Amino acid sequence: MPLTLETATSTLEPPVAMEKRMQDALSQARATCANEGATSKACAVAWDIVEELQAEYSHQKVQEQPSEFDGFCNDNPNAEECRVYDV
């Protein structure tokens, strides 16, 4: 099944599934460019899909990593810096 931009992007997939999709998209982009030509629109679209998947994967990796401050507040919930007040 050919990838389209709609099927290439999804929300918060596990890293293994996302890596598999990136590899599949990469293989398909190479095959598309070999069959259609490196200057074809289909080739450009295939590489755009690869790029979008890589960007989403990078974005998800950044979101998964808690900051040092979050770790501190988890360890010290009563610390003055970690208090949250409703106004």
N, C-alpha and C positions, 0 to 999 in steps of 0.2 A: 504494500500500500504506500503510495507516494506521500511524503510529508507535505503538509501545507502549514502556513503560519498559524492557522487556527489549531491544528493538531500538535504543533510543536511546542506551544507554550501552555503551561498548566500551573497550578498553584501548589507550592510546597511539596514537591515529590521527594521521596527519600533519595539521598545522594547516589546510591547505587543505580536506581532507576534513571535518574537524571544523566548519569555518566553513560549508561547504555543508550539512551535516546540521543545523546550527543555523538556517540560513536556511529550509531545507525545513520544519523543525519550527515555525518562526515562521509561515510561510505556512499550514501546516496548522492551527495553533492559531487563527489569524484566521478561516479558513474554517469551522472547527468551531464557533466561537463565533457566527459569523454565521448558520449553519444551525440550531444547537441552542439558541441563546440564551446570553446572557452568564452566566446563573446556573445553567446545566446542569452536571451532573457531568462530562460529556464535555469541556466547555470547561475546567473546572478541571484535568482530567487532561492536556489538551493543553498548558496553560500550565505545569504541573509538569514536563512533559517538556522544554520549552524551558528552564526554570530549571535542571534537572539537566544539560543539555548545556552551558549557559553556565558552570556551576560546574566541570564536568569540564575544559572548555577553559581556564579560569583556572588550575585546579590543574596542568594539564600545562605551561602557560607558566611557572609558578613553578618547576617541577621542572627545566625545560630550562636555566635560567640558572645557571651556576656562580657560586659566591661569589668574592669577591676573594681570600680565603684559598686556595681551590682553584687559582686562577690562579697565585698566588705559589708554591704547592707544585709545580705543574706546571713552572714555570720554574726552581725551585730545589729539586730533590728531596732534596738532601743538607742542607738547612737544618735546624737543630736543632728548629724548631717543627713541621717536617713529618715528622719521624721517627716511625715506628710500631714499637712493641715488642710482641712476643708475651710474655705473662706466663704 
